[in-house]
Every structure is written in C-alpha cells, then in structure tokens.
C-alpha cells in the first residue's frame, strides 16, 4: 500500500515537472493566456451589456474601475452610433458634470452603445504589450535586451503626457489646459483644424498622444523585460533537464550495481 502511494506521488511529481518544464520552455504561451485574459476581458463588458448579461458586465466594469479611470470621453464604445463620444455628448446623455467621479460611472446606453472597461490609453498600452510580446518571441535570439536607461526613455513620453493630463484634470474635466490645448495652437501657429487641438476624440492631439505613448510603453516593456523573463525561464528549464539527467544516471548506476538473478 505504501509502495503504491509512493508510486502515485512519484508519477504526480513527474507530471508536475513536465508541466513546469513545458511552460519554462514555452512561457510565452502562459503570458498569452494570463495577460491576454487580463488585457482583453474589458472588451467583454460592452459585449455582455449588448447581450443583456448586465450582471457579468457590471462586475467587469467594477473590477477594472480600480485599475483605470474609465472616463467615457476617453473610452471606446461598441454597438452604438460612434466608437467615441465628446465630453459634451456624454454630458448631454448622462449628467452635465465635470466631476471625474461622476462621469466615470457612465457606461453607455442602447443608443450610444457600451464603453470598453479600459480607457483608450490602457487599450494602447496593453494591446501593444500583448502583440509586441508575441512578435518578440520568434525574434528573441536576434534582439538584445534594452538597457534600463532605454526603458526609461520609452516610458518618459507617457509619464509626461499622463502627468500633464492629471494636473489639467484637477481643474475639472474639460476645463484644464490639456482640453483646449491653446498652448499647442500657439506653438504650431494654429496650423491644424480645431478638432485636432480640442477635446479627446479620435484624430485629436490628445488621442494621438495617448496612442503613441501607449505604444512606446509596450515597446519598452517588451524590449526591456522579456529577455530577462526568457533568461529566468530558460534557467529553470535547464535545471529540470540537469535534474532529469542526474536521475537517469543514478538509476543506471543502481541497475549496474544491483545483483542479477
């Protein structure tokens, strides 16, 4: 009975070791699964709202509200008349407010559609990390790790853009210097149309800034951290290989030293 239990425990240990070895050699699959769920689950919220599964959808909105400001004028909408709406449109449909805590609660309606539980910046950040990570995998032997100072340079644009938005929003949504961007009009001599300078809609300066800084973030994260992750998981796989080879060697010695009938 004890021998059978030991045999089962050994078989269980071997199975666990094979699983650990597989994911150590192919950890990008684990990244794709776990990070993919985290990054793309917010897109399920508008889909579930559209299907009428409001309980599940609101649970997603609630969970991700701790990870994102979810301001509707900076979010994508699905199943409505537009993929993004201006602040004035949001205020007309919901509440005439400039309070972040009020506006972020608007998730949409049947006419306007339902918002993604990520803001557009978060979509760009995590989508770029996800896709660039998968693209990095087959090219990993040819790409050297980004130095720490290069990583900081890739994060710097987002730090500047995000901080300036944060300071601007202290005056109230739609009231700060990053909403009308008069400073940019002065720098560029009002070269572009008013829709480029004003607001957060697609094609505006603010939207372009969030897109580019989000992609820079993804490039920096993948280029800097993934080579180190690969080194860690590869070392784990090599350790398992050495342990397996040692086990085979010991078993062979036992067979040689054991008496024959």
Secondary structure, 3 states (H helix, E strand, C coil): CHHHHHHHHHHHHHHHHHHHHHHHHCHHHHHHHHHHHHHHCHHHHHHHHHHCCHHHHHHHHHHHCCCCCCCHHHEEEECCCCCCCCHHHHHHHCCCCCCHHHHCCCCEECCCEEEEEEEHHHHHHHHHHHHHHHHHHHHCCCCCCCCHHHHHHHHHHHHHHHHHHHHHHCCCCCCCHHHHCHHHHHHHCCCCCHHHHCCCCCCCHHHHHHHHHHHHHHHHHHHHHHHHHHHHHHHHHHHHHHHHHHHHHHHHHHHHHCCCC
